[in-house]
Amino acid sequence: MASAPRMVPSAVPPPPELAEFCSDVVLGLSQPGQKELPSKYLYDNVGSALFEVISHLPEYGLTRADERLLRRHADEIVDRLTGPVAVAELGSGSGKKTRWLLEAFCRRQRTSYYPVEISHSALVMCERELRDIDRISIVGFEREYLDGLLEVAAYRKSGQRLFVLFLGSTIGNFDRPAGVKFLAEVRRILQPGDGLLLGTDLEKPSTQLLAAYDDELGVTAAFNLNLLSRVNRDLGADFDLRQFTHLAKINYKARSVEMHLQSKRRQIVSIPAAEIAVEFREGETIWTESSHKYSADEMTETARNSGFRCEAQWIDEQWPFAENLLIAE
Ligand SMILES: C[S@@+](CC[C@H](N)C(=O)[O-])C[C@H]1O[C@@H](n2cnc3c(N)ncnc32)[C@H](O)[C@@H]1O
């Protein structure tokens, strides 16, 4: 078993904007069992650019399925939300596929769109991607999901309905109980009659899932390894990226695909800003992301347990994926 991280005195404390990253790294790499790093740190400028490439890979059918559904059903989705509507999107990424919905709203009325993103470069990409839509106003929030949504809710005009988008099956990054808790927190910020469009990737054969998270070109591997480069860049660590490999594996019990970074040999990595040195055994992994997969019919109960009702669902047959329209009760 790898020993607990050693404290190493540091002459360079992290700047305030990196303090949370630093403490999350210490916490995640000091776990007595499975080491982990929160998946939100995968998305710095490089990570967001790599994710954009992943969404074009032949193995990763998820984004194309999401986009097909939005393109085909945009008018129908928009028609179900009558009256004045403001649109918020949690973790918008580049916002490319959101265009279909926003164009449908803007054909009906002048529309405010509020992307909420932790990644600065994704937010810039999103604003650039969508600003040419006629009759749109875009105000981005570089915030965590719920902090951003709280600010958006404060912008709501009287009589205006809020429509929240959580696309790309990003909900799958939470385990099931945490997902329901997160949706309930979203619901608490909303008012009855507000909408939530939730994209969920559906269960599929394990070979197809493993290929989606471990593509032949190695883009997903680079996306995952970039997290270690980020710790090197921001916290002055000395991770040798060649001594770690990307690993995707299925967790059958959790019904998820997990991404890990596996140490090729016994090694010690020092992270000066965090004042620790971390030992890795050969074969030991850092768990960096989970993507939970769903059945189409579990959404009714998930919605009910978080204060919504599932009003409608659209499924892509080519790459099983569901777009679920939830309405706040
Ligand atoms: C899986 S990507 C999906 C992007 C886009 N919605 C799509 O469907 O292609 C997740 C996005 O959420 C953002 N994100 C991750 N954690 C976040 C958090 N805690 N708060 C706000 N944004 C977050 C990431 O920067 C990333 O752009």
PDBQT file of the ligand as one rigid body, heavy atoms in Angstrom, charges set to zero:
ROOT
HETATM    1  C1  LIG A 401     -18.982  17.099 -20.471  1.00  0.00    +0.000 C 
HETATM    2  S1  LIG A 401     -18.726  18.795 -20.842  1.00  0.00    +0.000 S 
HETATM    3  C2  LIG A 401     -20.239  19.112 -21.725  1.00  0.00    +0.000 C 
HETATM    4  C3  LIG A 401     -20.220  20.362 -22.522  1.00  0.00    +0.000 C 
HETATM    5  C4  LIG A 401     -21.524  20.624 -23.311  1.00  0.00    +0.000 C 
HETATM    6  N1  LIG A 401     -22.649  20.836 -22.416  1.00  0.00    +0.000 N 
HETATM    7  C5  LIG A 401     -21.827  19.464 -24.215  1.00  0.00    +0.000 C 
HETATM    8  O1  LIG A 401     -22.870  18.834 -24.030  1.00  0.00    +0.000 OA
HETATM    9  O2  LIG A 401     -21.036  19.194 -25.137  1.00  0.00    +0.000 OA
HETATM   10  C6  LIG A 401     -19.011  19.551 -19.276  1.00  0.00    +0.000 C 
HETATM   11  C7  LIG A 401     -18.897  21.078 -19.261  1.00  0.00    +0.000 C 
HETATM   12  O3  LIG A 401     -19.242  21.543 -17.952  1.00  0.00    +0.000 OA
HETATM   13  C8  LIG A 401     -18.260  22.435 -17.449  1.00  0.00    +0.000 C 
HETATM   14  N2  LIG A 401     -18.194  22.198 -15.995  1.00  0.00    +0.000 N 
HETATM   15  C9  LIG A 401     -17.690  21.108 -15.353  1.00  0.00    +0.000 A 
HETATM   16  N3  LIG A 401     -17.857  21.229 -14.018  1.00  0.00    +0.000 NA
HETATM   17  C10 LIG A 401     -18.474  22.418 -13.812  1.00  0.00    +0.000 A 
HETATM   18  C11 LIG A 401     -18.943  23.104 -12.646  1.00  0.00    +0.000 A 
HETATM   19  N4  LIG A 401     -18.801  22.564 -11.434  1.00  0.00    +0.000 N 
HETATM   20  N5  LIG A 401     -19.559  24.302 -12.805  1.00  0.00    +0.000 NA
HETATM   21  C12 LIG A 401     -19.714  24.857 -14.059  1.00  0.00    +0.000 A 
HETATM   22  N6  LIG A 401     -19.283  24.251 -15.195  1.00  0.00    +0.000 NA
HETATM   23  C13 LIG A 401     -18.695  23.051 -15.082  1.00  0.00    +0.000 A 
HETATM   24  C14 LIG A 401     -16.977  22.059 -18.165  1.00  0.00    +0.000 C 
HETATM   25  O4  LIG A 401     -16.094  23.153 -18.257  1.00  0.00    +0.000 OA
HETATM   26  C15 LIG A 401     -17.493  21.576 -19.513  1.00  0.00    +0.000 C 
HETATM   27  O5  LIG A 401     -17.505  22.613 -20.467  1.00  0.00    +0.000 OA
ENDROOT
TORSDOF 0
